[in-house]
Amino acid sequence: MTKDVLVTVKGLQSIDAGEPEEVELVSKGDYYYKNGHHYIFFDEAVEGFTESTRNSIKVSENSVEVKRKGLTNVQMIFEENKKNLTYYATPFGNLQMGIAATKIDVKEQPEGLDISIDYALEINAEHAADCRISVNVRQKDAGEFSL
């Protein structure tokens, strides 16, 4: 896969018995493969703010690590059947988050990478939502690349 990629991130949150809420982000990004790890970097603009957030995703054999730096700051580590704690720094204050991944699926292809993670989210030690995040990375010349 080439360095220039299109990154599509879809998130789905199910809070209690309510309707699942879906969000989607599409951005140009950079991709690297080094020492057995996939690295994806992309920027995210937040409506109503001038500062953007830099996202990095590191995919290893048994885990996926997501770092966000900028308007919001967090380091989230997803490991199947393991709960990890972190702090999520926002312009409105800090939150303690617990992330318990129940399923991680990574599919490597010559022209892209597909990542799917199912996890339970806790905020300040209270169950907040059951979530799914999917990340689709496609090389710029794969024919599916457009913004």
C-alpha positions in Angstrom: 0.0 0.0 0.0 1.2 3.5 -0.8 1.9 6.3 1.7 -1.0 8.5 0.5 -4.3 7.0 1.7 -8.0 7.8 2.3 -9.1 7.0 5.8 -12.7 6.4 6.6 -13.7 6.0 10.3 -17.2 4.9 11.3 -18.3 4.7 14.9 -21.5 3.2 16.2 -22.6 3.7 19.8 -25.6 1.9 21.4 -26.6 3.6 24.7 -29.0 1.5 26.8 -32.2 0.7 24.8 -31.9 3.8 22.6 -31.3 3.9 18.9 -27.7 3.4 17.9 -25.9 6.6 17.0 -23.5 6.5 14.0 -20.7 9.0 13.1 -18.4 9.0 10.1 -15.2 10.8 9.3 -13.4 10.7 5.9 -9.9 12.2 5.6 -6.7 12.1 3.6 -4.0 10.4 5.6 -0.6 8.8 5.6 0.2 5.1 6.0 3.4 3.3 6.9 4.3 -0.3 7.7 7.4 -0.7 9.9 8.7 -3.4 12.2 5.5 -5.5 11.8 3.2 -2.6 12.7 0.7 -0.7 10.5 0.7 3.1 11.2 -2.1 5.4 10.0 -2.0 9.2 10.5 -4.8 11.7 9.7 -6.2 15.1 10.9 -9.7 15.7 12.1 -11.4 19.1 12.0 -14.0 19.7 14.7 -17.0 22.0 13.8 -17.0 25.2 15.8 -13.2 25.1 16.6 -10.2 26.3 14.7 -7.8 23.7 16.2 -7.8 20.3 14.6 -6.9 16.9 16.2 -4.1 14.7 14.9 -5.0 11.0 15.0 -2.6 8.1 14.9 -3.5 4.5 14.8 -0.9 1.7 15.4 -2.0 -1.8 14.5 0.0 -4.6 16.1 -0.5 -8.3 16.2 -2.7 -8.3 19.3 -3.8 -4.7 19.8 -4.8 -1.5 18.2 -3.7 1.8 19.7 -5.4 5.1 18.9 -3.8 8.4 19.9 -5.5 11.8 19.5 -3.6 15.0 20.0 -4.9 18.6 19.7 -8.3 19.9 20.6 -8.9 16.5 22.4 -6.1 14.3 23.8 -6.3 10.6 24.6 -4.5 7.3 24.1 -6.8 4.3 23.8 -5.5 0.8 23.7 -7.8 -1.9 22.4 -6.9 -5.5 23.4 -9.3 -8.4 23.0 -10.9 -9.5 26.3 -8.9 -6.9 28.3 -10.1 -3.6 29.9 -7.8 -0.6 29.6 -8.2 2.7 31.5 -7.2 6.1 30.1 -8.0 9.7 30.5 -9.8 11.7 27.8 -8.8 15.4 27.8 -11.4 17.7 26.2 -11.8 21.5 26.2 -14.6 20.9 28.8 -12.6 18.8 31.2 -11.1 15.4 31.7 -13.0 12.1 31.8 -11.7 8.7 32.9 -12.5 6.0 30.3 -12.5 2.3 30.5 -12.3 0.4 27.2 -13.0 -3.3 27.1 -12.6 -4.7 23.6 -14.6 -7.9 22.9 -13.6 -8.4 19.3 -10.8 -7.0 17.1 -10.7 -7.9 13.4 -7.9 -6.7 11.1 -7.9 -7.6 7.4 -4.8 -6.8 5.3 -5.1 -6.4 1.6 -2.6 -5.2 -1.0 -4.6 -2.0 -1.6 -5.9 -1.4 1.9 -6.5 -2.3 5.5 -9.8 -2.9 7.3 -10.0 -2.7 11.1 -13.2 -3.4 13.1 -13.4 -3.2 16.9 -16.3 -4.0 19.2 -15.9 -2.7 22.7 -17.7 -1.6 25.9 -17.1 2.0 26.9 -17.1 3.2 30.5 -17.0 6.8 31.6 -16.0 7.6 35.1 -16.4 3.9 36.1 -20.0 3.7 34.7 -21.0 1.7 31.6 -21.8 4.3 28.9 -22.2 2.4 25.7 -21.5 -0.6 23.6 -19.5 0.6 20.6 -18.1 -0.5 17.2 -15.5 1.4 15.4 -14.4 0.5 11.8 -11.4 2.0 10.0 -11.0 1.6 6.3 -7.7 2.6 4.8 -7.4 2.7 1.0 -4.4 3.7 -1.1 -4.9 6.9 -3.2 -4.5 5.1 -6.5 -7.0 2.3 -5.7 -9.7 4.1 -7.8 -12.0 4.5 -4.7 -10.2 7.6 -3.5 -12.1 10.9 -3.5 -12.8 13.8 -1.2 
